[in-house]
């Protein structure tokens, strides 16, 4: 019985680092996919001319969330239409801008660049071009 327990503990000790690495990679990947999906949904709302308004996304790093908004900018938005998407606070998000807006009907963006999600050794990038195309790297 002690031999079986000893072997079990050794196997768990060997598998724990791999499981933690997979967990960290999943957190980063899920956050990147959440940002990508939020950007695509926001652009779709702008192209569909929902409520005859531009739509955008604001990254709130302090609260680990994205805010999908309706309006020409975050400052001039319709607050009643805000949608909040949270991401894990352990994931850091690096960006040259924290706000992007998509134009009505055309879906062109006010920002062209990348956002990088990091957690320890793991990272993923979400890129956006001026035409509103979003990619995951």
C-alpha positions in Angstrom: 0.0 0.0 0.0 2.8 2.4 0.9 4.5 1.6 -2.4 1.4 2.4 -4.4 1.0 5.7 -2.5 4.7 6.6 -3.1 4.4 5.9 -6.8 1.2 8.0 -7.0 2.9 11.0 -5.2 5.9 10.8 -7.5 3.7 10.7 -10.6 1.6 13.7 -9.4 4.8 15.6 -8.6 6.1 15.0 -12.2 2.7 15.9 -13.8 2.1 19.1 -11.8 4.5 21.4 -13.6 3.1 20.3 -17.0 -0.4 20.9 -15.8 0.5 24.4 -14.5 2.2 25.3 -17.8 -0.9 24.2 -19.7 -3.1 26.2 -17.4 -1.0 29.4 -18.0 -1.0 28.8 -21.7 -4.8 28.4 -21.7 -5.3 31.7 -19.7 -3.2 33.6 -22.2 -4.9 32.0 -25.2 -8.4 32.5 -23.8 -7.7 36.2 -23.1 -6.4 36.7 -26.6 -9.4 34.9 -28.1 -11.8 37.0 -25.9 -10.2 40.2 -27.1 -10.3 39.0 -30.7 -14.0 38.0 -30.4 -14.9 41.3 -28.7 -13.2 43.3 -31.5 -15.0 41.3 -34.2 -18.3 41.6 -32.5 -17.8 45.4 -32.0 -16.9 45.8 -35.7 -19.9 43.7 -36.8 -22.2 46.0 -34.8 -20.7 49.1 -36.5 -21.0 47.6 -40.0 -24.6 46.5 -39.2 -25.2 50.2 -38.1 -26.8 49.1 -34.8 -28.5 52.1 -33.4 -27.0 54.2 -36.2 -23.8 54.6 -34.3 -20.1 53.8 -34.5 -19.0 51.1 -32.0 -15.7 50.6 -30.2 -13.8 48.8 -27.5 -11.9 50.2 -24.5 -9.4 48.2 -22.6 -9.5 48.8 -18.8 -6.3 47.2 -17.5 -6.9 48.4 -13.9 -10.1 46.3 -13.8 -8.9 43.6 -16.2 -11.8 44.1 -18.6 -12.8 45.2 -22.1 -15.7 47.6 -22.5 -17.6 47.4 -25.7 -19.3 50.7 -26.3 -21.6 52.5 -28.7 -20.5 55.9 -29.9 -17.7 57.8 -31.7 -15.4 57.5 -28.7 -15.4 56.1 -25.2 -15.8 59.6 -23.7 -18.9 60.3 -25.9 -20.4 56.9 -25.6 -24.0 55.8 -24.8 -23.2 54.3 -21.3 -26.5 52.3 -21.3 -25.2 50.2 -24.2 -21.9 49.3 -22.5 -21.0 45.6 -22.4 -18.2 44.5 -20.0 -16.0 41.5 -20.8 -13.6 40.5 -18.0 -10.3 38.7 -18.4 -8.0 37.1 -15.7 -6.1 39.7 -13.7 -3.0 37.5 -13.8 -2.7 38.2 -17.6 -1.1 41.5 -18.5 -2.1 43.2 -21.6 0.3 45.5 -23.4 -0.9 47.9 -26.1 0.0 51.1 -27.8 -3.6 52.2 -27.4 -6.4 51.2 -25.1 -9.3 52.4 -27.3 -10.4 51.5 -30.8 -13.5 52.6 -32.7 -15.0 51.2 -35.8 -16.8 53.4 -38.3 -20.5 53.0 -39.2 -21.2 50.8 -42.2 -17.6 50.5 -43.3 -16.1 49.0 -40.2 -12.7 50.8 -40.6 -10.8 51.2 -37.4 -9.1 54.2 -35.7 -6.2 52.0 -34.7 -3.8 49.7 -36.5 -1.5 47.6 -34.4 -1.1 44.8 -31.9 -2.1 43.9 -28.4 0.1 41.4 -26.5 -1.2 39.2 -23.7 1.4 37.9 -21.3 1.5 35.5 -18.3 5.0 34.5 -17.1 6.6 32.8 -20.2 3.5 32.7 -22.3 2.3 35.3 -24.7 -0.2 35.8 -27.6 -0.8 38.7 -29.9 -4.0 40.1 -31.4 -3.5 42.4 -34.4 -5.9 44.8 -36.0 -5.4 46.7 -39.3 -7.1 49.9 -40.4 -9.7 47.9 -42.4 -10.9 46.3 -39.2 -9.4 42.8 -39.8 -8.5 41.1 -36.6 -6.0 38.2 -36.4 -4.6 36.1 -33.6 -0.8 35.3 -33.6 
